[in-house]
Amino acid sequence: MGRCDDRKRQVEFIDFLEALEAATPSAITMIHGVLDNVRTHKGKQVMAWLAMHPRFVFHFTPVHGSWMNQVEQCFGVLQRKRLRLSDFASKA
């Protein structure tokens, strides 16, 4: 599941988590998230949300470990091979 928002704040991240929560059947009792160390993922609002949603467990990649972030790897290959001239009319 993924999304592209105009901004990268805790509010948008929590909104994404809410959508993930709604889309995941209640029979699934544990949802593991592997995240990078962006402030958005560790802010007070997000931590408060996590406290109220115990089936979510976050795991963070090491600081300065962007090479471990599979999304970064994927977009790096995509950019090198296909998106040299990345001028798009819209996000869609």
PDB file as gemmi writes it, atoms N, CA and C in Angstrom:
CRYST1    1.000    1.000    1.000  90.00  90.00  90.00 P 1                      
ATOM      1  N   MET A   1       0.861  -1.170   0.000  1.00  0.00           N  
ATOM      2  CA  MET A   1       0.000   0.000   0.000  1.00  0.00           C  
ATOM      3  C   MET A   1       0.905   1.229   0.000  1.00  0.00           C  
ATOM      4  N   GLY A   2       0.609   2.176  -0.802  1.00  0.00           N  
ATOM      5  CA  GLY A   2       1.410   3.389  -0.856  1.00  0.00           C  
ATOM      6  C   GLY A   2       0.552   4.587  -1.211  1.00  0.00           C  
ATOM      7  N   ARG A   3       1.119   5.738  -0.992  1.00  0.00           N  
ATOM      8  CA  ARG A   3       0.391   6.975  -1.244  1.00  0.00           C  
ATOM      9  C   ARG A   3       1.369   8.088  -1.528  1.00  0.00           C  
ATOM     10  N   CYS A   4       0.918   9.075  -2.247  1.00  0.00           N  
ATOM     11  CA  CYS A   4       1.744  10.240  -2.537  1.00  0.00           C  
ATOM     12  C   CYS A   4       0.992  11.479  -2.048  1.00  0.00           C  
ATOM     13  N   ASP A   5       1.477  12.106  -1.002  1.00  0.00           N  
ATOM     14  CA  ASP A   5       0.838  13.290  -0.438  1.00  0.00           C  
ATOM     15  C   ASP A   5       1.612  14.547  -0.811  1.00  0.00           C  
ATOM     16  N   ASP A   6       0.940  15.688  -0.707  1.00  0.00           N  
ATOM     17  CA  ASP A   6       1.590  16.970  -0.999  1.00  0.00           C  
ATOM     18  C   ASP A   6       2.643  17.320   0.047  1.00  0.00           C  
ATOM     19  N   ARG A   7       2.412  16.901   1.286  1.00  0.00           N  
ATOM     20  CA  ARG A   7       3.330  17.232   2.372  1.00  0.00           C  
ATOM     21  C   ARG A   7       3.740  15.977   3.113  1.00  0.00           C  
ATOM     22  N   LYS A   8       4.823  16.074   3.871  1.00  0.00           N  
ATOM     23  CA  LYS A   8       5.344  14.942   4.647  1.00  0.00           C  
ATOM     24  C   LYS A   8       5.382  15.304   6.124  1.00  0.00           C  
ATOM     25  N   ARG A   9       4.200  15.349   6.711  1.00  0.00           N  
ATOM     26  CA  ARG A   9       4.092  15.683   8.130  1.00  0.00           C  
ATOM     27  C   ARG A   9       3.503  14.498   8.881  1.00  0.00           C  
ATOM     28  N   GLN A  10       3.493  14.601  10.190  1.00  0.00           N  
ATOM     29  CA  GLN A  10       2.902  13.549  11.012  1.00  0.00           C  
ATOM     30  C   GLN A  10       1.425  13.348  10.678  1.00  0.00           C  
ATOM     31  N   VAL A  11       0.728  14.433  10.392  1.00  0.00           N  
ATOM     32  CA  VAL A  11      -0.706  14.358  10.092  1.00  0.00           C  
ATOM     33  C   VAL A  11      -0.960  13.451   8.888  1.00  0.00           C  
ATOM     34  N   GLU A  12      -0.184  13.630   7.821  1.00  0.00           N  
ATOM     35  CA  GLU A  12      -0.346  12.802   6.632  1.00  0.00           C  
ATOM     36  C   GLU A  12       0.057  11.355   6.912  1.00  0.00           C  
ATOM     37  N   PHE A  13       1.104  11.160   7.705  1.00  0.00           N  
ATOM     38  CA  PHE A  13       1.549   9.807   8.033  1.00  0.00           C  
ATOM     39  C   PHE A  13       0.491   9.083   8.866  1.00  0.00           C  
ATOM     40  N   ILE A  14      -0.088   9.770   9.834  1.00  0.00           N  
ATOM     41  CA  ILE A  14      -1.141   9.170  10.653  1.00  0.00           C  
ATOM     42  C   ILE A  14      -2.361   8.855   9.790  1.00  0.00           C  
ATOM     43  N   ASP A  15      -2.677   9.717   8.848  1.00  0.00           N  
ATOM     44  CA  ASP A  15      -3.783   9.467   7.928  1.00  0.00           C  
ATOM     45  C   ASP A  15      -3.519   8.193   7.117  1.00  0.00           C  
ATOM     46  N   PHE A  16      -2.268   8.018   6.682  1.00  0.00           N  
ATOM     47  CA  PHE A  16      -1.881   6.795   5.971  1.00  0.00           C  
ATOM     48  C   PHE A  16      -2.037   5.573   6.886  1.00  0.00           C  
ATOM     49  N   LEU A  17      -1.584   5.699   8.141  1.00  0.00           N  
ATOM     50  CA  LEU A  17      -1.712   4.589   9.090  1.00  0.00           C  
ATOM     51  C   LEU A  17      -3.178   4.236   9.332  1.00  0.00           C  
ATOM     52  N   GLU A  18      -4.023   5.243   9.404  1.00  0.00           N  
ATOM     53  CA  GLU A  18      -5.466   5.006   9.578  1.00  0.00           C  
ATOM     54  C   GLU A  18      -6.026   4.233   8.385  1.00  0.00           C  
ATOM     55  N   ALA A  19      -5.598   4.595   7.175  1.00  0.00           N  
ATOM     56  CA  ALA A  19      -6.056   3.881   5.975  1.00  0.00           C  
ATOM     57  C   ALA A  19      -5.558   2.443   5.991  1.00  0.00           C  
ATOM     58  N   LEU A  20      -4.323   2.248   6.415  1.00  0.00           N  
ATOM     59  CA  LEU A  20      -3.762   0.905   6.528  1.00  0.00           C  
ATOM     60  C   LEU A  20      -4.516   0.085   7.567  1.00  0.00           C  
ATOM     61  N   GLU A  21      -4.834   0.712   8.677  1.00  0.00           N  
ATOM     62  CA  GLU A  21      -5.614   0.066   9.743  1.00  0.00           C  
ATOM     63  C   GLU A  21      -6.977  -0.375   9.211  1.00  0.00           C  
ATOM     64  N   ALA A  22      -7.647   0.500   8.479  1.00  0.00           N  
ATOM     65  CA  ALA A  22      -8.978   0.183   7.944  1.00  0.00           C  
ATOM     66  C   ALA A  22      -8.923  -0.919   6.883  1.00  0.00           C  
ATOM     67  N   ALA A  23      -7.837  -0.974   6.117  1.00  0.00           N  
ATOM     68  CA  ALA A  23      -7.721  -1.954   5.031  1.00  0.00           C  
ATOM     69  C   ALA A  23      -7.245  -3.324   5.506  1.00  0.00           C  
ATOM     70  N   THR A  24      -6.753  -3.404   6.734  1.00  0.00           N  
ATOM     71  CA  THR A  24      -6.201  -4.657   7.246  1.00  0.00           C  
ATOM     72  C   THR A  24      -7.245  -5.375   8.101  1.00  0.00           C  
ATOM     73  N   PRO A  25      -7.570  -6.619   7.756  1.00  0.00           N  
ATOM     74  CA  PRO A  25      -8.573  -7.359   8.527  1.00  0.00           C  
ATOM     75  C   PRO A  25      -8.198  -7.456  10.010  1.00  0.00           C  
ATOM     76  N   SER A  26      -9.192  -7.426  10.857  1.00  0.00           N  
ATOM     77  CA  SER A  26      -8.944  -7.476  12.302  1.00  0.00           C  
ATOM     78  C   SER A  26      -8.349  -8.817  12.738  1.00  0.00           C  
ATOM     79  N   ALA A  27      -8.463  -9.849  11.899  1.00  0.00           N  
ATOM     80  CA  ALA A  27      -7.866 -11.148  12.214  1.00  0.00           C  
ATOM     81  C   ALA A  27      -6.338 -11.070  12.230  1.00  0.00           C  
ATOM     82  N   ILE A  28      -5.786 -10.078  11.553  1.00  0.00           N  
ATOM     83  CA  ILE A  28      -4.336  -9.869  11.574  1.00  0.00           C  
ATOM     84  C   ILE A  28      -4.031  -9.059  12.828  1.00  0.00           C  
ATOM     85  N   THR A  29      -3.329  -9.692  13.760  1.00  0.00           N  
ATOM     86  CA  THR A  29      -3.134  -9.084  15.073  1.00  0.00           C  
ATOM     87  C   THR A  29      -1.839  -8.290  15.209  1.00  0.00           C  
ATOM     88  N   MET A  30      -0.945  -8.391  14.225  1.00  0.00           N  
ATOM     89  CA  MET A  30       0.328  -7.676  14.313  1.00  0.00           C  
ATOM     90  C   MET A  30       0.687  -7.129  12.933  1.00  0.00           C  
ATOM     91  N   ILE A  31       0.969  -5.841  12.878  1.00  0.00           N  
ATOM     92  CA  ILE A  31       1.388  -5.188  11.639  1.00  0.00           C  
ATOM     93  C   ILE A  31       2.758  -4.582  11.898  1.00  0.00           C  
ATOM     94  N   HIS A  32       3.756  -5.091  11.202  1.00  0.00           N  
ATOM     95  CA  HIS A  32       5.119  -4.593  11.352  1.00  0.00           C  
ATOM     96  C   HIS A  32       5.405  -3.566  10.265  1.00  0.00           C  
ATOM     97  N   GLY A  33       5.909  -2.418  10.663  1.00  0.00           N  
ATOM     98  CA  GLY A  33       6.315  -1.390   9.717  1.00  0.00           C  
ATOM     99  C   GLY A  33       7.819  -1.204   9.783  1.00  0.00           C  
ATOM    100  N   VAL A  34       8.489  -1.276   8.631  1.00  0.00           N  
ATOM    101  CA  VAL A  34       9.922  -1.017   8.564  1.00  0.00           C  
ATOM    102  C   VAL A  34      10.078   0.377   7.976  1.00  0.00           C  
ATOM    103  N   LEU A  35      10.649   1.279   8.777  1.00  0.00           N  
ATOM    104  CA  LEU A  35      10.687   2.699   8.420  1.00  0.00           C  
ATOM    105  C   LEU A  35      12.095   3.256   8.510  1.00  0.00           C  
ATOM    106  N   ASP A  36      12.299   4.329   7.769  1.00  0.00           N  
ATOM    107  CA  ASP A  36      13.567   5.038   7.924  1.00  0.00           C  
ATOM    108  C   ASP A  36      13.439   5.991   9.109  1.00  0.00           C  
ATOM    109  N   ASN A  37      14.473   6.743   9.383  1.00  0.00           N  
ATOM    110  CA  ASN A  37      14.510   7.571  10.590  1.00  0.00           C  
ATOM    111  C   ASN A  37      14.051   9.012  10.390  1.00  0.00           C  
ATOM    112  N   VAL A  38      13.147   9.217   9.456  1.00  0.00           N  
ATOM    113  CA  VAL A  38      12.609  10.553   9.242  1.00  0.00           C  
ATOM    114  C   VAL A  38      11.834  10.986  10.492  1.00  0.00           C  
ATOM    115  N   ARG A  39      11.949  12.242  10.853  1.00  0.00           N  
ATOM    116  CA  ARG A  39      11.251  12.762  12.048  1.00  0.00           C  
ATOM    117  C   ARG A  39       9.760  12.488  12.020  1.00  0.00           C  
ATOM    118  N   THR A  40       9.189  12.511  10.833  1.00  0.00           N  
ATOM    119  CA  THR A  40       7.752  12.283  10.674  1.00  0.00           C  
ATOM    120  C   THR A  40       7.327  10.950  11.274  1.00  0.00           C  
ATOM    121  N   HIS A  41       8.180   9.956  11.201  1.00  0.00           N  
ATOM    122  CA  HIS A  41       7.837   8.620  11.696  1.00  0.00           C  
ATOM    123  C   HIS A  41       7.986   8.472  13.204  1.00  0.00           C  
ATOM    124  N   LYS A  42       8.618   9.438  13.874  1.00  0.00           N  
ATOM    125  CA  LYS A  42       8.910   9.311  15.305  1.00  0.00           C  
ATOM    126  C   LYS A  42       8.359  10.443  16.169  1.00  0.00           C  
ATOM    127  N   GLY A  43       7.536  11.300  15.594  1.00  0.00           N  
ATOM    128  CA  GLY A  43       7.032  12.456  16.327  1.00  0.00           C  
ATOM    129  C   GLY A  43       6.060  12.104  17.443  1.00  0.00           C  
ATOM    130  N   LYS A  44       5.760  13.076  18.275  1.00  0.00           N  
ATOM    131  CA  LYS A  44       4.872  12.864  19.428  1.00  0.00           C  
ATOM    132  C   LYS A  44       3.486  12.406  19.012  1.00  0.00           C  
ATOM    133  N   GLN A  45       2.949  12.994  17.940  1.00  0.00           N  
ATOM    134  CA  GLN A  45       1.607  12.604  17.486  1.00  0.00           C  
ATOM    135  C   GLN A  45       1.597  11.151  17.019  1.00  0.00           C  
ATOM    136  N   VAL A  46       2.626  10.745  16.300  1.00  0.00           N  
ATOM    137  CA  VAL A  46       2.716   9.365  15.815  1.00  0.00           C  
ATOM    138  C   VAL A  46       2.875   8.407  16.995  1.00  0.00           C  
ATOM    139  N   MET A  47       3.711   8.763  17.959  1.00  0.00           N  
ATOM    140  CA  MET A  47       3.902   7.903  19.124  1.00  0.00           C  
ATOM    141  C   MET A  47       2.606   7.771  19.924  1.00  0.00           C  
ATOM    142  N   ALA A  48       1.832   8.841  20.015  1.00  0.00           N  
ATOM    143  CA  ALA A  48       0.538   8.785  20.709  1.00  0.00           C  
ATOM    144  C   ALA A  48      -0.426   7.878  19.936  1.00  0.00           C  
ATOM    145  N   TRP A  49      -0.412   7.978  18.616  1.00  0.00           N  
ATOM    146  CA  TRP A  49      -1.264   7.120  17.786  1.00  0.00           C  
ATOM    147  C   TRP A  49      -0.878   5.659  17.985  1.00  0.00           C  
ATOM    148  N   LEU A  50       0.420   5.375  17.979  1.00  0.00           N  
ATOM    149  CA  LEU A  50       0.897   4.000  18.175  1.00  0.00           C  
ATOM    150  C   LEU A  50       0.468   3.439  19.526  1.00  0.00           C  
ATOM    151  N   ALA A  51       0.484   4.272  20.550  1.00  0.00           N  
ATOM    152  CA  ALA A  51       0.084   3.822  21.887  1.00  0.00           C  
ATOM    153  C   ALA A  51      -1.378   3.358  21.902  1.00  0.00           C  
ATOM    154  N   MET A  52      -2.190   3.943  21.022  1.00  0.00           N  
ATOM    155  CA  MET A  52      -3.613   3.569  20.947  1.00  0.00           C  
ATOM    156  C   MET A  52      -3.870   2.450  19.935  1.00  0.00           C  
ATOM    157  N   HIS A  53      -2.840   2.033  19.207  1.00  0.00           N  
ATOM    158  CA  HIS A  53      -2.984   0.984  18.191  1.00  0.00           C  
ATOM    159  C   HIS A  53      -1.883  -0.054  18.386  1.00  0.00           C  
ATOM    160  N   PRO A  54      -2.039  -0.905  19.383  1.00  0.00           N  
ATOM    161  CA  PRO A  54      -0.965  -1.833  19.772  1.00  0.00           C  
ATOM    162  C   PRO A  54      -0.613  -2.898  18.733  1.00  0.00           C  
ATOM    163  N   ARG A  55      -1.452  -3.111  17.731  1.00  0.00           N  
ATOM    164  CA  ARG A  55      -1.074  -4.125  16.741  1.00  0.00           C  
ATOM    165  C   ARG A  55      -0.029  -3.620  15.746  1.00  0.00           C  
ATOM    166  N   PHE A  56       0.253  -2.324  15.780  1.00  0.00           N  
ATOM    167  CA  PHE A  56       1.301  -1.750  14.937  1.00  0.00           C  
ATOM    168  C   PHE A  56       2.629  -1.750  15.692  1.00  0.00           C  
ATOM    169  N   VAL A  57       3.651  -2.279  15.065  1.00  0.00           N  
ATOM    170  CA  VAL A  57       4.994  -2.288  15.644  1.00  0.00           C  
ATOM    171  C   VAL A  57       5.937  -1.724  14.591  1.00  0.00           C  
ATOM    172  N   PHE A  58       6.705  -0.711  14.973  1.00  0.00           N  
ATOM    173  CA  PHE A  58       7.636  -0.091  14.035  1.00  0.00           C  
ATOM    174  C   PHE A  58       9.053  -0.589  14.279  1.00  0.00           C  
ATOM    175  N   HIS A  59       9.772  -0.790  13.200  1.00  0.00           N  
ATOM    176  CA  HIS A  59      11.190  -1.135  13.219  1.00  0.00           C  
ATOM    177  C   HIS A  59      11.889  -0.102  12.339  1.00  0.00           C  
ATOM    178  N   PHE A  60      12.958   0.479  12.835  1.00  0.00           N  
ATOM    179  CA  PHE A  60      13.645   1.547  12.105  1.00  0.00           C  
ATOM    180  C   PHE A  60      14.981   1.069  11.551  1.00  0.00           C  
ATOM    181  N   THR A  61      15.258   1.458  10.317  1.00  0.00           N  
ATOM    182  CA  THR A  61      16.560   1.152   9.738  1.00  0.00           C  
ATOM    183  C   THR A  61      17.610   1.988  10.470  1.00  0.00           C  
ATOM    184  N   PRO A  62      18.860   1.552  10.454  1.00  0.00           N  
ATOM    185  CA  PRO A  62      19.905   2.315  11.149  1.00  0.00           C  
ATOM    186  C   PRO A  62      20.081   3.714  10.541  1.00  0.00           C  
ATOM    187  N   VAL A  63      20.453   4.651  11.390  1.00  0.00           N  
ATOM    188  CA  VAL A  63      20.759   5.995  10.914  1.00  0.00           C  
ATOM    189  C   VAL A  63      21.911   5.880   9.919  1.00  0.00           C  
ATOM    190  N   HIS A  64      21.860   6.654   8.861  1.00  0.00           N  
ATOM    191  CA  HIS A  64      22.860   6.623   7.782  1.00  0.00           C  
ATOM    192  C   HIS A  64      22.896   5.262   7.092  1.00  0.00           C  
ATOM    193  N   GLY A  65      21.753   4.563   7.074  1.00  0.00           N  
ATOM    194  CA  GLY A  65      21.683   3.259   6.415  1.00  0.00           C  
ATOM    195  C   GLY A  65      20.728   3.281   5.230  1.00  0.00           C  
ATOM    196  N   SER A  66      20.783   4.346   4.418  1.00  0.00           N  
ATOM    197  CA  SER A  66      19.852   4.461   3.298  1.00  0.00           C  
ATOM    198  C   SER A  66      19.998   3.296   2.327  1.00  0.00           C  
ATOM    199  N   TRP A  67      21.171   2.691   2.278  1.00  0.00           N  
ATOM    200  CA  TRP A  67      21.402   1.546   1.402  1.00  0.00           C  
ATOM    201  C   TRP A  67      20.536   0.352   1.813  1.00  0.00           C  
ATOM    202  N   MET A  68      20.012   0.357   3.062  1.00  0.00           N  
ATOM    203  CA  MET A  68      19.149  -0.734   3.524  1.00  0.00           C  
ATOM    204  C   MET A  68      17.679  -0.488   3.179  1.00  0.00           C  
ATOM    205  N   ASN A  69      17.353   0.722   2.782  1.00  0.00           N  
ATOM    206  CA  ASN A  69      15.972   1.084   2.500  1.00  0.00           C  
ATOM    207  C   ASN A  69      15.608   0.614   1.094  1.00  0.00           C  
ATOM    208  N   GLN A  70      14.785  -0.433   0.999  1.00  0.00           N  
ATOM    209  CA  GLN A  70      14.443  -1.021  -0.288  1.00  0.00           C  
ATOM    210  C   GLN A  70      13.697  -0.054  -1.202  1.00  0.00           C  
ATOM    211  N   VAL A  71      12.905   0.843  -0.632  1.00  0.00           N  
ATOM    212  CA  VAL A  71      12.206   1.833  -1.453  1.00  0.00           C  
ATOM    213  C   VAL A  71      13.216   2.762  -2.113  1.00  0.00           C  
ATOM    214  N   GLU A  72      14.231   3.192  -1.362  1.00  0.00           N  
ATOM    215  CA  GLU A  72      15.274   4.044  -1.923  1.00  0.00           C  
ATOM    216  C   GLU A  72      15.996   3.313  -3.049  1.00  0.00           C  
ATOM    217  N   GLN A  73      16.267   2.031  -2.863  1.00  0.00           N  
ATOM    218  CA  GLN A  73      16.931   1.234  -3.890  1.00  0.00           C  
ATOM    219  C   GLN A  73      16.085   1.187  -5.160  1.00  0.00           C  
ATOM    220  N   CYS A  74      14.816   0.914  -5.000  1.00  0.00           N  
ATOM    221  CA  CYS A  74      13.907   0.793  -6.141  1.00  0.00           C  
ATOM    222  C   CYS A  74      13.814   2.104  -6.910  1.00  0.00           C  
ATOM    223  N   PHE A  75      13.625   3.207  -6.184  1.00  0.00           N  
ATOM    224  CA  PHE A  75      13.521   4.501  -6.859  1.00  0.00           C  
ATOM    225  C   PHE A  75      14.843   4.922  -7.482  1.00  0.00           C  
ATOM    226  N   GLY A  76      15.956   4.522  -6.885  1.00  0.00           N  
ATOM    227  CA  GLY A  76      17.265   4.821  -7.458  1.00  0.00           C  
ATOM    228  C   GLY A  76      17.432   4.164  -8.821  1.00  0.00           C  
ATOM    229  N   VAL A  77      17.055   2.885  -8.920  1.00  0.00           N  
ATOM    230  CA  VAL A  77      17.129   2.161 -10.196  1.00  0.00           C  
ATOM    231  C   VAL A  77      16.169   2.780 -11.202  1.00  0.00           C  
ATOM    232  N   LEU A  78      14.950   3.069 -10.760  1.00  0.00           N  
ATOM    233  CA  LEU A  78      13.949   3.673 -11.634  1.00  0.00           C  
ATOM    234  C   LEU A  78      14.437   5.010 -12.184  1.00  0.00           C  
ATOM    235  N   GLN A  79      15.030   5.818 -11.321  1.00  0.00           N  
ATOM    236  CA  GLN A  79      15.518   7.122 -11.754  1.00  0.00           C  
ATOM    237  C   GLN A  79      16.672   6.984 -12.750  1.00  0.00           C  
ATOM    238  N   ARG A  80      17.596   6.096 -12.471  1.00  0.00           N  
ATOM    239  CA  ARG A  80      18.747   5.911 -13.368  1.00  0.00           C  
ATOM    240  C   ARG A  80      18.344   5.358 -14.722  1.00  0.00           C  
ATOM    241  N   LYS A  81      17.347   4.470 -14.750  1.00  0.00           N  
ATOM    242  CA  LYS A  81      17.011   3.783 -15.995  1.00  0.00           C  
ATOM    243  C   LYS A  81      15.868   4.416 -16.772  1.00  0.00           C  
ATOM    244  N   ARG A  82      14.946   5.113 -16.103  1.00  0.00           N  
ATOM    245  CA  ARG A  82      13.750   5.582 -16.802  1.00  0.00           C  
ATOM    246  C   ARG A  82      13.376   7.046 -16.575  1.00  0.00           C  
ATOM    247  N   LEU A  83      13.765   7.629 -15.491  1.00  0.00           N  
ATOM    248  CA  LEU A  83      13.234   8.955 -15.148  1.00  0.00           C  
ATOM    249  C   LEU A  83      14.277  10.071 -15.250  1.00  0.00           C  
ATOM    250  N   ARG A  84      15.120  10.011 -16.209  1.00  0.00           N  
ATOM    251  CA  ARG A  84      16.141  11.048 -16.340  1.00  0.00           C  
ATOM    252  C   ARG A  84      15.516  12.428 -16.503  1.00  0.00           C  
ATOM    253  N   LEU A  85      14.482  12.520 -17.303  1.00  0.00           N  
ATOM    254  CA  LEU A  85      13.773  13.787 -17.478  1.00  0.00           C  
ATOM    255  C   LEU A  85      12.439  13.680 -16.741  1.00  0.00           C  
ATOM    256  N   SER A  86      12.491  13.947 -15.463  1.00  0.00           N  
ATOM    257  CA  SER A  86      11.304  13.749 -14.623  1.00  0.00           C  
ATOM    258  C   SER A  86      10.466  15.022 -14.529  1.00  0.00           C  
ATOM    259  N   ASP A  87       9.777  15.342 -15.604  1.00  0.00           N  
ATOM    260  CA  ASP A  87       8.879  16.491 -15.641  1.00  0.00           C  
ATOM    261  C   ASP A  87       7.478  15.957 -15.888  1.00  0.00           C  
ATOM    262  N   PHE A  88       6.690  15.845 -14.814  1.00  0.00           N  
ATOM    263  CA  PHE A  88       5.379  15.241 -14.918  1.00  0.00           C  
ATOM    264  C   PHE A  88       4.293  16.285 -14.683  1.00  0.00           C  
ATOM    265  N   ALA A  89       3.205  16.163 -15.411  1.00  0.00           N  
ATOM    266  CA  ALA A  89       2.079  17.104 -15.287  1.00  0.00           C  
ATOM    267  C   ALA A  89       1.332  16.926 -13.970  1.00  0.00           C  
ATOM    268  N   SER A  90       1.306  15.697 -13.457  1.00  0.00           N  
ATOM    269  CA  SER A  90       0.594  15.424 -12.203  1.00  0.00           C  
ATOM    270  C   SER A  90       1.207  14.214 -11.524  1.00  0.00           C  
ATOM    271  N   LYS A  91       0.826  13.989 -10.263  1.00  0.00           N  
ATOM    272  CA  LYS A  91       1.301  12.814  -9.531  1.00  0.00           C  
ATOM    273  C   LYS A  91       0.779  11.527 -10.133  1.00  0.00           C  
ATOM    274  N   ALA A  92      -0.448  11.583 -10.636  1.00  0.00           N  
ATOM    275  CA  ALA A  92      -1.059  10.385 -11.255  1.00  0.00           C  
ATOM    276  C   ALA A  92      -0.219   9.949 -12.442  1.00  0.00           C  
TER     277      ALA A  92                                                      
END                                                                             
